[in-house]
């Protein structure tokens, strides 16, 4: 994804975070009518500040990628998960093959006992 698209995505996330915080405050205000709007202003400020911090983190991670440092936290986690799943699958296949050989050996032993 190029820089412009990531920047637009960060702005989109920030706007949605602010809208969501306003909706949450409105619902809280409706359910608790005895609260004054002046007491809700610091909470709204907290939500907007948190959204701004998230936005700035996104901008800085974009700058790091331009420099050559790539932020790969989620990608590495997904890759490690896939590697773990593949290892479990390989071990399961080995166990399945071994069980097939054990069944064959048991049948051979039974057949040898019946013949003698």
C-alpha positions as CSV (number, residue, x, y, z in Angstrom):
1,X,0.0,0.0,0.0
2,X,1.5,3.4,-0.9
3,X,1.9,6.3,1.5
4,X,-1.1,8.3,0.3
5,X,-3.5,5.3,0.8
6,X,-2.1,4.6,4.3
7,X,-2.4,8.3,5.3
8,X,-6.0,8.3,4.1
9,X,-6.7,5.1,6.0
10,X,-5.2,6.6,9.2
11,X,-7.4,9.7,8.8
12,X,-10.4,7.4,8.2
13,X,-9.6,5.4,11.4
14,X,-9.2,8.7,13.4
15,X,-12.6,10.1,12.2
16,X,-14.3,6.8,13.1
17,X,-12.7,6.7,16.5
18,X,-13.9,10.2,17.2
19,X,-17.5,9.5,16.0
20,X,-17.6,6.3,18.0
21,X,-16.5,8.2,21.2
22,X,-19.2,10.8,20.6
23,X,-21.8,8.2,20.2
24,X,-20.7,6.4,23.4
25,X,-20.8,9.7,25.3
26,X,-24.3,10.5,24.0
27,X,-25.6,7.0,25.0
28,X,-24.0,7.5,28.4
29,X,-25.6,10.9,28.7
30,X,-29.1,9.6,27.7
31,X,-28.9,6.8,30.3
32,X,-27.5,9.0,33.1
33,X,-29.5,12.3,32.6
34,X,-28.3,13.8,35.9
35,X,-24.7,14.3,34.4
36,X,-24.0,17.8,33.2
37,X,-22.4,18.3,29.8
38,X,-19.5,20.2,31.4
39,X,-18.5,17.1,33.3
40,X,-18.5,15.1,30.0
41,X,-16.1,17.5,28.2
42,X,-12.9,16.1,29.8
43,X,-14.0,12.6,28.8
44,X,-14.6,13.7,25.2
45,X,-11.2,15.4,25.2
46,X,-9.7,12.1,26.4
47,X,-11.2,10.2,23.5
48,X,-10.1,12.8,21.0
49,X,-6.6,12.8,22.4
50,X,-6.4,9.0,22.3
51,X,-7.5,9.0,18.7
52,X,-4.9,11.6,17.9
53,X,-2.2,9.5,19.5
54,X,-3.3,6.5,17.5
55,X,-3.2,8.6,14.4
56,X,0.3,9.9,15.2
57,X,1.6,6.4,15.8
58,X,0.3,5.4,12.3
59,X,2.1,8.4,10.8
60,X,5.4,7.6,12.4
61,X,5.2,4.0,11.4
62,X,4.8,5.2,7.8
63,X,7.9,7.4,8.1
64,X,9.9,4.5,9.5
65,X,8.9,2.4,6.5
66,X,10.1,5.1,4.1
67,X,13.5,5.2,5.8
68,X,13.9,1.5,5.3
69,X,12.8,0.2,8.7
70,X,9.7,-1.9,8.2
71,X,7.1,-2.3,11.0
72,X,6.3,-6.0,10.9
73,X,4.7,-6.8,14.2
74,X,1.5,-8.3,12.8
75,X,3.1,-9.9,9.7
76,X,5.6,-11.8,11.8
77,X,3.0,-13.0,14.2
78,X,0.9,-14.3,11.3
79,X,3.9,-15.9,9.8
80,X,4.9,-17.6,13.1
81,X,1.3,-18.9,13.5
82,X,1.4,-20.4,10.0
83,X,4.8,-22.0,10.7
84,X,3.4,-23.5,13.9
85,X,0.3,-24.9,12.1
86,X,2.5,-26.4,9.4
87,X,4.8,-28.1,12.1
88,X,1.7,-29.5,13.8
89,X,0.4,-30.8,10.5
90,X,3.7,-32.4,9.6
91,X,3.9,-34.2,13.0
92,X,0.3,-35.3,12.6
93,X,1.1,-36.8,9.2
94,X,4.1,-38.6,10.6
95,X,2.0,-40.1,13.4
96,X,-0.7,-41.1,11.0
97,X,1.8,-42.9,8.8
98,X,3.3,-44.6,11.9
99,X,-0.1,-45.8,13.0
100,X,-0.7,-47.3,9.5
101,X,2.6,-49.2,9.8
102,X,1.7,-50.4,13.3
103,X,-1.7,-51.7,12.0
104,X,0.0,-53.5,9.2
105,X,2.5,-55.1,11.6
106,X,-0.3,-56.2,14.0
107,X,-2.1,-57.8,11.0
108,X,1.1,-59.5,10.0
109,X,1.6,-60.9,13.5
110,X,-2.0,-62.1,13.6
111,X,-1.6,-63.8,10.3
112,X,1.6,-65.5,11.3
113,X,0.0,-66.8,14.5
114,X,-3.0,-68.1,12.6
115,X,-0.8,-69.9,10.1
116,X,1.4,-71.6,12.8
